[in-house]
Protein backbone atom coordinates (compact mmCIF):
# COMPACT_ATOMS: atom_id res chain seq x y z
CA UNK A 1 0.00 0.00 0.00
CA UNK A 2 1.19 3.56 -0.79
CA UNK A 3 0.54 6.62 1.41
CA UNK A 4 0.43 9.83 -0.58
CA UNK A 5 1.26 13.32 0.69
CA UNK A 6 2.60 14.47 4.02
CA UNK A 7 5.93 13.91 5.58
CA UNK A 8 4.88 10.67 7.17
CA UNK A 9 4.01 9.18 3.80
CA UNK A 10 7.34 10.02 2.38
CA UNK A 11 9.00 8.53 5.45
CA UNK A 12 7.10 5.28 5.05
CA UNK A 13 8.04 5.15 1.37
CA UNK A 14 11.69 5.64 2.17
CA UNK A 15 11.61 2.95 4.84
CA UNK A 16 9.98 0.58 2.41
CA UNK A 17 12.79 1.09 -0.05
CA UNK A 18 15.37 0.64 2.73
CA UNK A 19 13.80 -2.62 3.79
CA UNK A 20 14.08 -3.99 0.28
CA UNK A 21 17.86 -3.27 0.05
CA UNK A 22 20.14 -6.29 0.75
CA UNK A 23 21.82 -6.10 4.10
CA UNK A 24 25.31 -4.61 4.12
CA UNK A 25 28.03 -7.24 3.90
CA UNK A 26 31.58 -6.42 4.85
CA UNK A 27 33.99 -7.49 2.09
CA UNK A 28 36.42 -10.27 2.98
CA UNK A 29 39.97 -8.97 2.64
CA UNK A 30 42.58 -11.63 1.62
CA UNK A 31 46.27 -11.20 2.34
CA UNK A 32 48.26 -10.78 -0.91
CA UNK A 33 50.93 -13.08 0.56
CA UNK A 34 48.41 -15.82 1.30
CA UNK A 35 46.98 -15.44 -2.18
CA UNK A 36 50.41 -15.89 -3.70
CA UNK A 37 51.15 -18.86 -1.46
CA UNK A 38 47.88 -20.50 -2.40
CA UNK A 39 48.55 -19.96 -6.08
CA UNK A 40 52.09 -21.31 -5.71
CA UNK A 41 50.84 -24.40 -3.88
CA UNK A 42 48.34 -25.04 -6.66
CA UNK A 43 51.05 -24.73 -9.29
CA UNK A 44 53.34 -27.08 -7.37
CA UNK A 45 50.53 -29.59 -6.93
CA UNK A 46 49.77 -29.47 -10.65
CA UNK A 47 53.46 -29.88 -11.49
CA UNK A 48 53.77 -32.81 -9.09
CA UNK A 49 50.74 -34.47 -10.63
CA UNK A 50 52.12 -33.92 -14.12
CA UNK A 51 55.47 -35.38 -13.02
CA UNK A 52 53.73 -38.41 -11.52
CA UNK A 53 51.85 -39.00 -14.75
CA UNK A 54 54.86 -38.44 -17.00
CA UNK A 55 57.43 -40.45 -15.02
CA UNK A 56 56.42 -43.87 -16.45
CA UNK A 57 56.52 -42.44 -19.98
CA UNK A 58 59.94 -40.87 -19.39
CA UNK A 59 61.28 -44.09 -17.88
CA UNK A 60 60.09 -46.06 -20.92
CA UNK A 61 62.01 -43.60 -23.11
CA UNK A 62 65.17 -43.94 -21.01
CA UNK A 63 64.94 -47.74 -20.95
CA UNK A 64 63.33 -48.97 -24.18
CA UNK A 65 64.76 -52.36 -23.19
CA UNK A 66 65.63 -54.38 -26.29
CA UNK A 67 64.68 -58.00 -25.69
CA UNK A 68 67.32 -59.54 -27.97
CA UNK A 69 68.84 -62.44 -25.97
CA UNK A 70 72.30 -63.89 -26.29
CA UNK A 71 72.35 -66.61 -28.96
CA UNK A 72 73.76 -70.02 -28.20
CA UNK A 73 77.52 -69.82 -28.89
CA UNK A 74 78.69 -72.05 -31.69
CA UNK A 75 81.46 -74.52 -31.04
CA UNK A 76 84.86 -72.90 -31.38
CA UNK A 77 83.63 -69.29 -31.04
CA UNK A 78 85.46 -69.01 -27.74
CA UNK A 79 82.81 -67.34 -25.60
CA UNK A 80 80.03 -68.47 -23.29
CA UNK A 81 76.83 -67.22 -21.71
CA UNK A 82 77.15 -66.81 -17.96
CA UNK A 83 74.29 -66.67 -15.45
CA UNK A 84 74.64 -64.79 -12.16
CA UNK A 85 72.40 -63.12 -9.61
CA UNK A 86 72.10 -59.65 -8.10
CA UNK A 87 71.84 -58.98 -4.39
CA UNK A 88 68.12 -58.26 -4.83
CA UNK A 89 67.49 -61.62 -6.46
CA UNK A 90 67.41 -60.79 -10.20
CA UNK A 91 68.88 -63.50 -12.41
CA UNK A 92 71.12 -61.92 -15.07
CA UNK A 93 73.14 -63.13 -18.03
CA UNK A 94 76.43 -62.00 -19.52
CA UNK A 95 78.73 -63.00 -22.34
CA UNK A 96 82.23 -63.97 -21.26
CA UNK A 97 85.18 -63.79 -23.65
CA UNK A 98 88.11 -65.18 -21.63
CA UNK A 99 91.34 -63.21 -21.53
CA UNK A 100 94.23 -64.73 -23.51
CA UNK A 101 96.48 -64.68 -20.43
CA UNK A 102 96.06 -64.61 -16.67
CA UNK A 103 97.33 -61.04 -16.40
CA UNK A 104 95.56 -59.52 -19.42
CA UNK A 105 93.05 -56.72 -18.73
CA UNK A 106 89.35 -57.61 -18.80
CA UNK A 107 86.92 -55.08 -20.24
CA UNK A 108 83.56 -55.02 -18.43
CA UNK A 109 81.22 -53.46 -20.98
CA UNK A 110 77.93 -51.65 -20.24
CA UNK A 111 75.84 -50.94 -23.33
CA UNK A 112 73.54 -48.11 -24.40
CA UNK A 113 69.83 -47.81 -23.70
CA UNK A 114 68.43 -48.73 -27.13
CA UNK A 115 70.40 -51.96 -27.58
CA UNK A 116 70.94 -55.25 -25.80
CA UNK A 117 74.26 -56.70 -24.71
CA UNK A 118 73.93 -59.31 -27.47
CA UNK A 119 74.23 -56.57 -30.10
CA UNK A 120 77.82 -56.01 -28.97
CA UNK A 121 79.09 -59.54 -29.59
CA UNK A 122 81.04 -58.45 -32.72
CA UNK A 123 82.63 -55.60 -30.75
CA UNK A 124 83.65 -58.00 -27.98
CA UNK A 125 85.15 -60.41 -30.51
CA UNK A 126 87.21 -57.58 -32.03
CA UNK A 127 88.44 -56.52 -28.60
CA UNK A 128 89.40 -60.09 -27.69
CA UNK A 129 91.40 -60.31 -30.92
CA UNK A 130 93.39 -57.31 -29.64
CA UNK A 131 94.44 -59.15 -26.49
CA UNK A 132 91.70 -58.35 -23.95
CA UNK A 133 89.22 -60.39 -22.03
CA UNK A 134 85.67 -59.04 -22.38
CA UNK A 135 82.51 -59.42 -20.33
CA UNK A 136 79.29 -58.05 -21.82
CA UNK A 137 76.95 -57.29 -18.93
CA UNK A 138 73.21 -57.32 -19.51
CA UNK A 139 70.70 -55.23 -17.52
CA UNK A 140 67.52 -56.35 -15.80
CA UNK A 141 64.52 -56.04 -18.11
CA UNK A 142 66.77 -56.27 -21.19
CA UNK A 143 67.69 -59.27 -23.32
CA UNK A 144 64.66 -61.27 -22.19
CA UNK A 145 65.64 -61.02 -18.52
CA UNK A 146 63.25 -60.41 -15.62
CA UNK A 147 62.96 -57.17 -13.70
CA UNK A 148 62.37 -53.52 -14.48
CA UNK A 149 65.34 -51.26 -15.24
CA UNK A 150 66.03 -48.24 -13.05
CA UNK A 151 69.07 -46.28 -11.95
CA UNK A 152 69.57 -48.21 -8.71
CA UNK A 153 68.72 -51.45 -10.48
CA UNK A 154 71.42 -50.92 -13.11
CA UNK A 155 73.96 -50.10 -10.40
CA UNK A 156 73.07 -53.39 -8.71
CA UNK A 157 73.43 -55.18 -12.05
CA UNK A 158 76.88 -53.66 -12.53
CA UNK A 159 77.94 -54.75 -9.05
CA UNK A 160 76.72 -58.27 -9.79
CA UNK A 161 78.78 -58.41 -13.01
CA UNK A 162 81.89 -57.20 -11.18
CA UNK A 163 81.31 -59.80 -8.45
CA UNK A 164 80.93 -62.52 -11.09
CA UNK A 165 84.33 -61.56 -12.50
CA UNK A 166 85.72 -61.82 -8.98
CA UNK A 167 84.35 -65.36 -8.66
CA UNK A 168 86.24 -66.13 -11.86
CA UNK A 169 89.49 -64.95 -10.28
CA UNK A 170 89.53 -61.51 -11.91
CA UNK A 171 90.14 -58.78 -9.33
CA UNK A 172 88.89 -55.20 -9.87
CA UNK A 173 92.51 -54.10 -10.42
CA UNK A 174 92.49 -56.04 -13.73
CA UNK A 175 89.10 -54.69 -14.82
CA UNK A 176 88.62 -51.81 -17.25
CA UNK A 177 85.09 -50.41 -17.04
CA UNK A 178 83.76 -49.45 -20.47
CA UNK A 179 80.41 -47.65 -20.61
CA UNK A 180 78.70 -46.41 -23.75
CA UNK A 181 75.90 -43.81 -23.64
CA UNK A 182 73.52 -44.99 -20.88
CA UNK A 183 76.18 -47.44 -19.70
CA UNK A 184 78.63 -44.60 -19.02
CA UNK A 185 76.61 -43.72 -15.92
CA UNK A 186 76.90 -47.28 -14.62
CA UNK A 187 80.66 -47.30 -15.26
CA UNK A 188 81.19 -44.00 -13.43
CA UNK A 189 79.19 -45.14 -10.41
CA UNK A 190 81.12 -48.42 -10.11
CA UNK A 191 84.44 -46.58 -10.53
CA UNK A 192 83.61 -44.43 -7.48
CA UNK A 193 83.09 -47.61 -5.43
CA UNK A 194 85.97 -49.80 -6.63
CA UNK A 195 89.58 -49.27 -7.56
CA UNK A 196 89.64 -50.53 -11.14
CA UNK A 197 92.42 -50.47 -13.75
CA UNK A 198 90.85 -47.76 -15.95
CA UNK A 199 87.54 -46.29 -17.12
CA UNK A 200 86.57 -45.65 -20.74
CA UNK A 201 83.40 -43.64 -21.41
CA UNK A 202 81.98 -43.55 -24.94
CA UNK A 203 79.39 -40.90 -25.85
CA UNK A 204 78.95 -40.03 -22.20
CA UNK A 205 76.46 -37.51 -20.77
CA UNK A 206 76.77 -35.29 -17.70
CA UNK A 207 73.48 -36.53 -16.24
CA UNK A 208 70.15 -37.80 -17.51
CA UNK A 209 68.49 -34.74 -16.02
CA UNK A 210 70.68 -32.60 -18.29
CA UNK A 211 69.66 -34.82 -21.19
CA UNK A 212 66.04 -34.38 -20.18
CA UNK A 213 66.37 -30.60 -20.26
CA UNK A 214 66.93 -30.84 -24.01
CA UNK A 215 63.35 -32.09 -24.36
CA UNK A 216 61.45 -31.08 -21.21
CA UNK A 217 63.25 -27.88 -20.22
CA UNK A 218 62.73 -26.86 -16.58
CA UNK A 219 60.38 -29.80 -15.96
CA UNK A 220 63.25 -32.28 -16.39
CA UNK A 221 64.21 -32.47 -12.68
CA UNK A 222 60.61 -33.36 -11.87
CA UNK A 223 60.02 -36.05 -14.48
CA UNK A 224 63.49 -37.65 -14.77
CA UNK A 225 63.78 -39.77 -11.64
CA UNK A 226 66.78 -41.81 -12.85
CA UNK A 227 69.49 -39.17 -12.48
CA UNK A 228 72.75 -40.95 -13.39
CA UNK A 229 74.58 -37.79 -12.29
CA UNK A 230 78.05 -38.58 -13.61
CA UNK A 231 79.13 -34.93 -13.51
CA UNK A 232 79.03 -34.84 -9.71
CA UNK A 233 80.84 -38.20 -9.43
CA UNK A 234 83.54 -38.37 -12.07
CA UNK A 235 85.94 -36.22 -10.05
CA UNK A 236 86.02 -38.93 -7.39
CA UNK A 237 87.19 -41.65 -9.80
CA UNK A 238 90.73 -42.64 -8.89
CA UNK A 239 91.50 -44.75 -11.97
CA UNK A 240 92.63 -43.27 -15.31
CA UNK A 241 89.64 -41.94 -17.25
CA UNK A 242 89.29 -41.71 -21.04
CA UNK A 243 86.30 -40.08 -22.75
CA UNK A 244 85.62 -40.83 -26.42
CA UNK A 245 82.96 -38.79 -28.20
CA UNK A 246 81.86 -38.37 -31.79
CA UNK A 247 82.15 -34.78 -33.00
CA UNK A 248 78.79 -35.14 -34.80
CA UNK A 249 76.93 -36.86 -31.96
CA UNK A 250 73.23 -36.19 -32.57
CA UNK A 251 71.99 -37.68 -29.29
CA UNK A 252 74.42 -36.69 -26.53
CA UNK A 253 75.83 -33.23 -27.39
CA UNK A 254 79.60 -33.21 -27.68
CA UNK A 255 79.66 -30.18 -25.38
CA UNK A 256 78.24 -32.39 -22.65
CA UNK A 257 81.13 -34.82 -23.06
CA UNK A 258 83.66 -31.98 -22.94
CA UNK A 259 82.08 -30.71 -19.73
CA UNK A 260 82.30 -34.15 -18.16
CA UNK A 261 85.96 -34.47 -19.12
CA UNK A 262 86.71 -31.06 -17.61
CA UNK A 263 85.20 -32.20 -14.31
CA UNK A 264 87.87 -34.91 -13.94
CA UNK A 265 91.40 -33.43 -13.81
CA UNK A 266 93.77 -35.52 -15.90
CA UNK A 267 91.04 -37.20 -17.94
CA UNK A 268 91.90 -37.86 -21.57
CA UNK A 269 89.45 -36.37 -24.07
CA UNK A 270 89.22 -37.98 -27.52
CA UNK A 271 86.91 -36.24 -30.00
CA UNK A 272 86.44 -38.26 -33.18
CA UNK A 273 85.75 -36.19 -36.32
CA UNK A 274 82.88 -37.20 -38.59
CA UNK A 275 81.40 -39.63 -36.06
CA UNK A 276 77.84 -39.58 -34.72
CA UNK A 277 76.22 -41.31 -31.76
CA UNK A 278 75.18 -44.57 -33.38
CA UNK A 279 77.63 -44.62 -36.28
CA UNK A 280 81.04 -45.20 -34.68
CA UNK A 281 83.31 -47.06 -37.13
CA UNK A 282 86.54 -48.41 -35.75
CA UNK A 283 85.35 -48.25 -32.14
CA UNK A 284 87.03 -51.50 -31.08
CA UNK A 285 90.45 -50.38 -32.33
CA UNK A 286 90.02 -46.95 -30.74
CA UNK A 287 89.01 -48.40 -27.36
CA UNK A 288 91.87 -50.91 -27.47
CA UNK A 289 94.45 -48.23 -28.24
CA UNK A 290 93.15 -45.94 -25.51
CA UNK A 291 93.08 -48.73 -22.92
CA UNK A 292 96.66 -49.70 -23.77
CA UNK A 293 97.79 -46.08 -23.44
CA UNK A 294 95.91 -45.52 -20.17
CA UNK A 295 97.32 -48.66 -18.57
CA UNK A 296 100.85 -47.90 -19.77
CA UNK A 297 100.57 -44.41 -18.35
CA UNK A 298 99.35 -45.78 -15.01
CA UNK A 299 102.29 -48.22 -14.85
CA UNK A 300 104.82 -45.47 -15.59
CA UNK A 301 103.30 -42.89 -13.30
CA UNK A 302 105.36 -41.96 -10.22
CA UNK A 303 104.00 -43.31 -6.93
CA UNK A 304 101.66 -40.91 -5.08
C-alpha positions in Angstrom: 0.0 0.0 0.0 1.2 3.6 -0.8 0.5 6.6 1.4 0.4 9.8 -0.6 1.3 13.3 0.7 2.6 14.5 4.0 5.9 13.9 5.6 4.9 10.7 7.2 4.0 9.2 3.8 7.3 10.0 2.4 9.0 8.5 5.4 7.1 5.3 5.0 8.0 5.1 1.4 11.7 5.6 2.2 11.6 3.0 4.8 10.0 0.6 2.4 12.8 1.1 0.0 15.4 0.6 2.7 13.8 -2.6 3.8 14.1 -4.0 0.3 17.9 -3.3 0.0 20.1 -6.3 0.7 21.8 -6.1 4.1 25.3 -4.6 4.1 28.0 -7.2 3.9 31.6 -6.4 4.8 34.0 -7.5 2.1 36.4 -10.3 3.0 40.0 -9.0 2.6 42.6 -11.6 1.6 46.3 -11.2 2.3 48.3 -10.8 -0.9 50.9 -13.1 0.6 48.4 -15.8 1.3 47.0 -15.4 -2.2 50.4 -15.9 -3.7 51.2 -18.9 -1.5 47.9 -20.5 -2.4 48.6 -20.0 -6.1 52.1 -21.3 -5.7 50.8 -24.4 -3.9 48.3 -25.0 -6.7 51.1 -24.7 -9.3 53.3 -27.1 -7.4 50.5 -29.6 -6.9 49.8 -29.5 -10.6 53.5 -29.9 -11.5 53.8 -32.8 -9.1 50.7 -34.5 -10.6 52.1 -33.9 -14.1 55.5 -35.4 -13.0 53.7 -38.4 -11.5 51.8 -39.0 -14.7 54.9 -38.4 -17.0 57.4 -40.4 -15.0 56.4 -43.9 -16.5 56.5 -42.4 -20.0 59.9 -40.9 -19.4 61.3 -44.1 -17.9 60.1 -46.1 -20.9 62.0 -43.6 -23.1 65.2 -43.9 -21.0 64.9 -47.7 -20.9 63.3 -49.0 -24.2 64.8 -52.4 -23.2 65.6 -54.4 -26.3 64.7 -58.0 -25.7 67.3 -59.5 -28.0 68.8 -62.4 -26.0 72.3 -63.9 -26.3 72.3 -66.6 -29.0 73.8 -70.0 -28.2 77.5 -69.8 -28.9 78.7 -72.1 -31.7 81.5 -74.5 -31.0 84.9 -72.9 -31.4 83.6 -69.3 -31.0 85.5 -69.0 -27.7 82.8 -67.3 -25.6 80.0 -68.5 -23.3 76.8 -67.2 -21.7 77.1 -66.8 -18.0 74.3 -66.7 -15.5 74.6 -64.8 -12.2 72.4 -63.1 -9.6 72.1 -59.7 -8.1 71.8 -59.0 -4.4 68.1 -58.3 -4.8 67.5 -61.6 -6.5 67.4 -60.8 -10.2 68.9 -63.5 -12.4 71.1 -61.9 -15.1 73.1 -63.1 -18.0 76.4 -62.0 -19.5 78.7 -63.0 -22.3 82.2 -64.0 -21.3 85.2 -63.8 -23.7 88.1 -65.2 -21.6 91.3 -63.2 -21.5 94.2 -64.7 -23.5 96.5 -64.7 -20.4 96.1 -64.6 -16.7 97.3 -61.0 -16.4 95.6 -59.5 -19.4 93.0 -56.7 -18.7 89.4 -57.6 -18.8 86.9 -55.1 -20.2 83.6 -55.0 -18.4 81.2 -53.5 -21.0 77.9 -51.7 -20.2 75.8 -50.9 -23.3 73.5 -48.1 -24.4 69.8 -47.8 -23.7 68.4 -48.7 -27.1 70.4 -52.0 -27.6 70.9 -55.2 -25.8 74.3 -56.7 -24.7 73.9 -59.3 -27.5 74.2 -56.6 -30.1 77.8 -56.0 -29.0 79.1 -59.5 -29.6 81.0 -58.5 -32.7 82.6 -55.6 -30.8 83.6 -58.0 -28.0 85.1 -60.4 -30.5 87.2 -57.6 -32.0 88.4 -56.5 -28.6 89.4 -60.1 -27.7 91.4 -60.3 -30.9 93.4 -57.3 -29.6 94.4 -59.1 -26.5 91.7 -58.4 -24.0 89.2 -60.4 -22.0 85.7 -59.0 -22.4 82.5 -59.4 -20.3 79.3 -58.1 -21.8 77.0 -57.3 -18.9 73.2 -57.3 -19.5 70.7 -55.2 -17.5 67.5 -56.3 -15.8 64.5 -56.0 -18.1 66.8 -56.3 -21.2 67.7 -59.3 -23.3 64.7 -61.3 -22.2 65.6 -61.0 -18.5 63.2 -60.4 -15.6 63.0 -57.2 -13.7 62.4 -53.5 -14.5 65.3 -51.3 -15.2 66.0 -48.2 -13.0 69.1 -46.3 -11.9 69.6 -48.2 -8.7 68.7 -51.4 -10.5 71.4 -50.9 -13.1 74.0 -50.1 -10.4 73.1 -53.4 -8.7 73.4 -55.2 -12.0 76.9 -53.7 -12.5 77.9 -54.8 -9.0 76.7 -58.3 -9.8 78.8 -58.4 -13.0 81.9 -57.2 -11.2 81.3 -59.8 -8.5 80.9 -62.5 -11.1 84.3 -61.6 -12.5 85.7 -61.8 -9.0 84.3 -65.4 -8.7 86.2 -66.1 -11.9 89.5 -64.9 -10.3 89.5 -61.5 -11.9 90.1 -58.8 -9.3 88.9 -55.2 -9.9 92.5 -54.1 -10.4 92.5 -56.0 -13.7 89.1 -54.7 -14.8 88.6 -51.8 -17.3 85.1 -50.4 -17.0 83.8 -49.4 -20.5 80.4 -47.6 -20.6 78.7 -46.4 -23.7 75.9 -43.8 -23.6 73.5 -45.0 -20.9 76.2 -47.4 -19.7 78.6 -44.6 -19.0 76.6 -43.7 -15.9 76.9 -47.3 -14.6 80.7 -47.3 -15.3 81.2 -44.0 -13.4 79.2 -45.1 -10.4 81.1 -48.4 -10.1 84.4 -46.6 -10.5 83.6 -44.4 -7.5 83.1 -47.6 -5.4 86.0 -49.8 -6.6 89.6 -49.3 -7.6 89.6 -50.5 -11.1 92.4 -50.5 -13.8 90.8 -47.8 -15.9 87.5 -46.3 -17.1 86.6 -45.6 -20.7 83.4 -43.6 -21.4 82.0 -43.6 -24.9 79.4 -40.9 -25.9 78.9 -40.0 -22.2 76.5 -37.5 -20.8 76.8 -35.3 -17.7 73.5 -36.5 -16.2 70.2 -37.8 -17.5 68.5 -34.7 -16.0 70.7 -32.6 -18.3 69.7 -34.8 -21.2 66.0 -34.4 -20.2 66.4 -30.6 -20.3 66.9 -30.8 -24.0 63.4 -32.1 -24.4 61.5 -31.1 -21.2 63.3 -27.9 -20.2 62.7 -26.9 -16.6 60.4 -29.8 -16.0 63.2 -32.3 -16.4 64.2 -32.5 -12.7 60.6 -33.4 -11.9 60.0 -36.0 -14.5 63.5 -37.6 -14.8 63.8 -39.8 -11.6 66.8 -41.8 -12.8 69.5 -39.2 -12.5 72.7 -41.0 -13.4 74.6 -37.8 -12.3 78.1 -38.6 -13.6 79.1 -34.9 -13.5 79.0 -34.8 -9.7 80.8 -38.2 -9.4 83.5 -38.4 -12.1 85.9 -36.2 -10.1 86.0 -38.9 -7.4 87.2 -41.7 -9.8 90.7 -42.6 -8.9 91.5 -44.8 -12.0 92.6 -43.3 -15.3 89.6 -41.9 -17.2 89.3 -41.7 -21.0 86.3 -40.1 -22.7 85.6 -40.8 -26.4 83.0 -38.8 -28.2 81.9 -38.4 -31.8 82.1 -34.8 -33.0 78.8 -35.1 -34.8 76.9 -36.9 -32.0 73.2 -36.2 -32.6 72.0 -37.7 -29.3 74.4 -36.7 -26.5 75.8 -33.2 -27.4 79.6 -33.2 -27.7 79.7 -30.2 -25.4 78.2 -32.4 -22.7 81.1 -34.8 -23.1 83.7 -32.0 -22.9 82.1 -30.7 -19.7 82.3 -34.2 -18.2 86.0 -34.5 -19.1 86.7 -31.1 -17.6 85.2 -32.2 -14.3 87.9 -34.9 -13.9 91.4 -33.4 -13.8 93.8 -35.5 -15.9 91.0 -37.2 -17.9 91.9 -37.9 -21.6 89.4 -36.4 -24.1 89.2 -38.0 -27.5 86.9 -36.2 -30.0 86.4 -38.3 -33.2 85.8 -36.2 -36.3 82.9 -37.2 -38.6 81.4 -39.6 -36.1 77.8 -39.6 -34.7 76.2 -41.3 -31.8 75.2 -44.6 -33.4 77.6 -44.6 -36.3 81.0 -45.2 -34.7 83.3 -47.1 -37.1 86.5 -48.4 -35.7 85.3 -48.2 -32.1 87.0 -51.5 -31.1 90.4 -50.4 -32.3 90.0 -47.0 -30.7 89.0 -48.4 -27.4 91.9 -50.9 -27.5 94.5 -48.2 -28.2 93.1 -45.9 -25.5 93.1 -48.7 -22.9 96.7 -49.7 -23.8 97.8 -46.1 -23.4 95.9 -45.5 -20.2 97.3 -48.7 -18.6 100.9 -47.9 -19.8 100.6 -44.4 -18.3 99.4 -45.8 -15.0 102.3 -48.2 -14.8 104.8 -45.5 -15.6 103.3 -42.9 -13.3 105.4 -42.0 -10.2 104.0 -43.3 -6.9 101.7 -40.9 -5.1 
